[in-house]
Amino acid sequence: MRIGFAGAGNMAGAIARGWAAGDGGPEAMLFCDLDSERAEALAEQVGGDTRAKLTEIARDSDAVLLAVKPAALEAAAADLGDARAAISVLAATPVERLQRALPGVPLVRVMPNQPVEVRRGVLCYVQPPDMPAEVAEPLLDLLGELGELVPMAEDRMEAAMAVMSCSPAYVAGFAERLTAAGEREGLDPKIAAELVIETIAGTAEQLRLRKPSVLTEAVASPGGATEAGVQALERGGFGQAIDAAVDASLERFR
């Protein structure tokens, strides 16, 4: 399948690099962006090609991945009306608006997160309405190469985005602060980073087996160093800060 990218920004880049990282990706990837140098750089990175106009992307692709700014949807759609199918990764852009912009084009709305770049992403999607199975299944199979596909009711998409699309930035910030703390106490920066990254990765795997509260209890022995650290996080408003971050993201989405 040939996938044409309408936009070559951060999310488009993560998806393209994820597909390029292993077997099962598109047979070809084509890129078009207002910033032609950005499109060319991404195409070179993943072994793809570029097109000068969105009309050419629609013409030369089996499906178009919409990765423009939501405000630019209608302008982009004016050149994509001949698309055979579309995948939208536009935030806060419901299926109804997408269908109005691209009438008659079979489409699926997907919200991935950045770990699609390493094929460990979470991709929430709205089940394509009235989309022929012969069109939907290959597209979903292709997206499934990037991580875990999770069907989602559209009225829950914003809530899902607030906890899976935004949260890699929170985890990265947490990792950065832990690494800096290790450096402050004399650890070599590379070693500190490795310790933190591997701990986060291992903890994620444990969370597949244990509830967060059970894992916390297992690590934080009464009167021990971990309990002291957990209590310090609570005094510092750790839980409230997470709640505030989710609420702030939802305000923007809505």
Sequence and secondary structure as in RCSB ss.txt:
>XXXX:A:sequence
MRIGFAGAGNMAGAIARGWAAGDGGPEAMLFCDLDSERAEALAEQVGGDTRAKLTEIARDSDAVLLAVKPAALEA
AAADLGDARAAISVLAATPVERLQRALPGVPLVRVMPNQPVEVRRGVLCYVQPPDMPAEVAEPLLDLLGELGELV
PMAEDRMEAAMAVMSCSPAYVAGFAERLTAAGEREGLDPKIAAELVIETIAGTAEQLRLRKPSVLTEAVASPGGA
TEAGVQALERGGFGQAIDAAVDASLERFR
>XXXX:A:secstr
 EEEEE  SHHHHHHHHHHHTSTTS SEEEEE SSHHHHHHHHHHHT EE SSHHHHHHH SEEEE S GGGHHH
HHTT TT S EEE  TT  HHHHHHHSTT  EEEEEE GGGGGT EEEEEE  TT  HHHHHHHHHHHHTTEEEE
E  GGGHHHHHHHHTSHHHHHHHHHHHHHHHHHHTT  HHHHHHHHHHHHHHHHHHTTTS HHHHHHHHS TTSH
HHHHHHHHHHTTHHHHHHHHHHHHHHHH 
